[in-house]
Amino acid sequence: MRRNSWTIPIRIAAFLLCAALLLPCFGCVSAPQRTGSAAIEAFLSLMAAGDYRGAYALLASSSRNDTDTPRTNRVTEQEFIDRYTNIFDALEITAVEYKNLSVTSGTILCKGTFDAVYTSELAGEMENSFSLLATREDGEWCIEWDPSLIFPEMEWGDTVRVATISAERGEILSDGSLLAATVGIISVYAAPSKIEDTSLFISQASPLLNKTPEEIETALSKAYNDVAVLEQYYSDELSDSVTEQLLSIEGIGIDYGNYGVQREYPYGATLAHLIGYVGAVSAATQEELEEELAALNEGRTERDGLYNSDSTVGRLGLEKQFEQELRGKDGEMIYIRTAEGTNRRTLYRADATDGYDIELTIDIHLQQRLEEVMDLVLFGDSTAGAVVVMNPITGAVDAMTSYPSYDLNLFARGISSKDYSALLNDAAKPLINRVTQGLYPPGSTMKAFTGAAALELGILDTEYAFDEKLIDEDYWTPTEYGAWIWTPIKRTHVKYPISGPLNMRKALIHSDNVYLQTQLS
């Protein structure tokens, strides 16, 4: 019984590969090993050095495949090299140490047990215990190899996969109400193994899913792991009645979120111009696409989850302005995947960092009331307007609207050309954000500021009244500025005459031009 330890950094393995290139590539034909123990030691030394070609030359014929035809539970030289190279690269393994070797020798079989330490930049030190067999073949000792010599749990047919753990996009909220959220897509699926009568199943499911029998049959033929997705819906598309009927069919199930997610705007058109929406990366040419992706990926690494041409990004409003904060950073999982598609062992996992939520100062109830009022007072195909309600003390925006608006879900779900044309051709121009894009004269909004300034400076008090004698049928012509060549100033709208003295309170209520534009000048 012998005990040895080998530690060779993989970065110097290239030096050791030169000798391996001289080895033949058929049979167990490396330098003859006089004992099984020597064969095991030689194999581990070559593996520690990263000399996979040399190690393969030591494999028994029962483990090798030296033909161009795939063979069950056999490995070709290139497959052997690629397996170790790809797995170690994925885990960023920089050194391999085999230690605590214990060998039990026999005349035909020789068994070795040992520990292996893989030094990974991702997972730290990964230590596992292994056992292997050396057998005599044509007078030489060879190694019986299988995937359990990479990781103890691995079997023939297993692979090591790298999976992305997607970060969840942050939400946009107002006083606890969700204005923008990422929700699971509803997937209606079938489990073929539970379907007793396929013809009956198709005849029952197709009218409920609004699909042809041929489409249902095609979906069933594409089942994977006994799951065939038949149709997918947004959260508001599948009624309770249809859901109940679908679940009464043997073999049908409904999943919420495991087969895709979607950005959703629960309030539809409310605050559409402020919130914005998400969509595909916008670019008319390949050059523009590359520029857009470069800007989006600035400061990100591949492990954070890089944007690509298939990414969904903020296209307008807060969704666009705070894209990086909302996006978050993806995580990663490296695992042993069985031939059936299940996870045999997780080798490394880094959880995703979800995006930040955005909390608005908007009072959602006030917002809804504001939009109701706008809908009541504005009329006609081309009538439009904008309102901003602010807290006078903090300056926080309590409500804002650009009227008319549009449903954000139309864009998030992929707006049709018909619907988009209708919005573009609407005389009221609903796609324009009149709060930020409109240019308007301040008009009477300045009266509140001039009135406040007059009170603060003591020019007048709240009870000061304008001299009625200077007003002639609701019009006043200034005389303090020489000859007045402009139109006389209207006191207020003639349909709403002011009763009693025209003081500060009444002037503000009626937005009186004479009081607020002459006495304060």
Secondary structure, DSSP 8 states (H G I E B T S, - for coil): -----EEEEGGGHHHHHHHHTTS-SSSS-SS--SSHHHHHHHHHHHHHTT-HHHHHTTB-TTTB--SSS--TT-B-HHHHHHHHHHHHHHTTEEEEEEEEEEEE--SSEEEEEEEEEEEETTTEEEEEEEEEEEEEETTEEEEE--GGGTSTT--TT-EEEEEEE------EEETTEEEEEEEEEEEEEE-GGG-S-HHHHHHHHHHHHT--HHHHHHHHHT-BTTBEEEEEE-TTTS-HHHHHHHHTSTTEEEEEEEEEEEEE-TTTTTTHHHH--EEE---SSHHHHHHHHHHHTTT--GGG----TT-EEE-SHHHHHTHHHHH-B-EEEEEEE-TTS-EEEEEEEE--B----EEE---HHHHHHHHHHHHHH--STT--EEEEEE-TTT--EEEEEEES---HHHHHT---HHHHHHHHH-TT-TTS-TTTT-----TTHHHHHHHHHHHHTTS--TT----GGG-BTTEE---TTSS--S--EE-S-TTS---S---HHHHHHTT-HHHHHHTT-
